[in-house]
Amino acid sequence: MPNLPEDIIDRIKQIERKLQRTATAAATSAAVAPWQNLPLATGFTTQTTTPQYRIQGPAAVVRGDVTVTPAGGSLTEGAVVAHLPSGTRPAVQQVITVATPNTTASRVDVNADGSVVYHGPNATWIAFDFVVALG
């Protein structure tokens, strides 16, 4: 004959263990790393907001804006603007639309080697506000 109170207690303990594992998994997958400064390529500096990145779950989030140095210079087609560090790079190239002072579309290619390459008309600054799926 089954012992119902003990069976119920055992079942409650199993459920509690599953809930604990689920809570731990949720906390781990939702972990958000602190913001870190994005390494800029030579010839570029912060416009107004420091370019930064952080890992957020399975992605790297990038924010900030960049201008050309010396002042009065211009971003040109194919310029490598920044480098995402190892561990924050996509497995394959990702193409992302970015803001510039131009009225025509501009983009950056975020490559598997971490390079962030500008494509568009000459511009004095570029704003980063994008997410990269990690490889």
C-alpha positions as CSV (number, residue, x, y, z in Angstrom):
1,M,0.0,0.0,0.0
2,P,1.5,3.4,-0.9
3,N,2.3,5.9,1.8
4,L,0.5,9.0,0.4
5,P,1.9,11.6,2.7
6,E,5.5,10.5,2.0
7,D,4.8,10.3,-1.7
8,I,3.4,13.8,-1.7
9,I,6.4,15.1,0.2
10,D,8.8,13.4,-2.3
11,R,6.9,14.9,-5.2
12,I,7.0,18.4,-3.7
13,K,10.7,18.0,-3.2
14,Q,11.1,17.0,-6.9
15,I,9.1,20.0,-8.0
16,E,11.2,22.3,-5.8
17,R,14.4,21.0,-7.3
18,K,13.1,21.6,-10.8
19,L,12.0,25.1,-9.9
20,Q,15.5,25.8,-8.5
21,R,17.2,24.6,-11.7
22,T,14.8,26.6,-13.8
23,A,15.4,29.8,-11.8
24,T,19.2,29.2,-12.0
25,A,19.0,28.7,-15.7
26,A,16.9,31.8,-16.2
27,A,19.3,33.9,-14.1
28,T,22.3,32.7,-16.1
29,S,20.7,33.2,-19.5
30,A,19.5,36.7,-18.6
31,A,22.9,37.7,-17.2
32,V,24.0,41.1,-18.4
33,A,27.7,42.0,-18.4
34,P,28.8,45.6,-17.5
35,W,29.5,48.1,-20.2
36,Q,33.0,48.2,-21.5
37,N,34.7,50.8,-23.8
38,L,34.8,49.7,-27.5
39,P,38.3,49.8,-28.9
40,L,38.3,52.3,-31.7
41,A,40.6,52.2,-34.8
42,T,43.3,54.8,-35.2
43,G,41.9,58.1,-36.5
44,F,38.6,57.8,-34.6
45,T,37.4,59.2,-31.2
46,T,34.2,59.7,-29.2
47,Q,31.8,62.2,-30.6
48,T,29.5,62.8,-27.6
49,T,28.8,59.3,-26.1
50,T,31.6,56.9,-25.5
51,P,31.3,53.8,-27.7
52,Q,30.7,50.8,-25.5
53,Y,29.6,47.2,-25.7
54,R,28.4,44.5,-23.3
55,I,27.3,40.9,-23.5
56,Q,23.6,40.4,-22.9
57,G,22.6,36.8,-23.2
58,P,23.5,35.5,-26.7
59,A,24.3,38.9,-28.1
60,A,26.7,41.9,-27.9
61,V,25.0,45.3,-27.5
62,V,26.9,48.3,-28.9
63,R,26.1,52.0,-28.3
64,G,27.8,55.4,-28.6
65,D,29.0,57.6,-31.4
66,V,32.3,58.1,-33.2
67,T,33.9,61.0,-35.0
68,V,37.0,61.3,-37.1
69,T,40.3,62.8,-35.8
70,P,41.6,65.3,-36.4
71,A,38.4,67.4,-36.3
72,G,37.1,68.3,-39.7
73,G,38.0,64.9,-41.2
74,S,35.6,62.6,-42.8
75,L,34.5,58.9,-42.5
76,T,35.0,57.3,-45.9
77,E,33.7,54.2,-47.6
78,G,35.4,51.1,-46.2
79,A,37.0,52.7,-43.1
80,V,37.5,50.3,-40.2
81,V,36.0,52.3,-37.3
82,A,36.4,49.9,-34.4
83,H,37.2,46.3,-33.3
84,L,34.9,44.1,-31.2
85,P,37.1,42.1,-28.8
86,S,37.2,38.3,-28.9
87,G,34.1,36.8,-27.4
88,T,31.9,39.6,-28.7
89,R,32.1,38.8,-32.4
90,P,29.6,37.3,-34.8
91,A,30.2,33.9,-36.4
92,V,29.5,35.5,-39.8
93,Q,29.3,39.1,-41.1
94,Q,26.4,41.1,-40.0
95,V,25.2,44.2,-41.9
96,I,23.7,46.9,-39.7
97,T,22.1,50.3,-40.6
98,V,23.6,53.2,-38.7
99,A,22.9,56.9,-38.2
100,T,25.1,59.6,-39.7
101,P,24.5,63.3,-40.5
102,N,23.8,62.3,-44.1
103,T,20.3,61.7,-45.5
104,T,21.3,58.6,-47.5
105,A,21.5,55.2,-45.9
106,S,24.8,54.2,-44.2
107,R,25.8,50.9,-42.6
108,V,28.5,49.1,-40.8
109,D,29.6,45.5,-41.5
110,V,30.5,43.7,-38.3
111,N,32.8,40.9,-39.4
112,A,33.7,37.6,-37.8
113,D,37.2,39.1,-37.1
114,G,35.6,41.8,-35.0
115,S,36.2,44.7,-37.4
116,V,33.4,47.3,-37.7
117,V,33.6,48.7,-41.3
118,Y,31.8,51.8,-42.5
119,H,29.9,51.8,-45.8
120,G,28.2,54.9,-47.0
121,P,28.9,58.5,-48.2
122,N,31.5,60.6,-46.5
123,A,30.3,61.6,-43.0
124,T,31.7,63.5,-40.0
125,W,30.3,61.1,-37.4
126,I,28.5,57.8,-37.0
127,A,26.2,56.6,-34.2
128,F,26.2,53.0,-32.9
129,D,23.1,51.5,-31.5
130,F,22.9,47.9,-32.5
131,V,23.0,44.3,-31.4
132,V,25.3,41.6,-32.7
133,A,24.3,37.9,-32.5
134,L,27.4,36.1,-31.0
135,G,29.0,33.3,-33.0
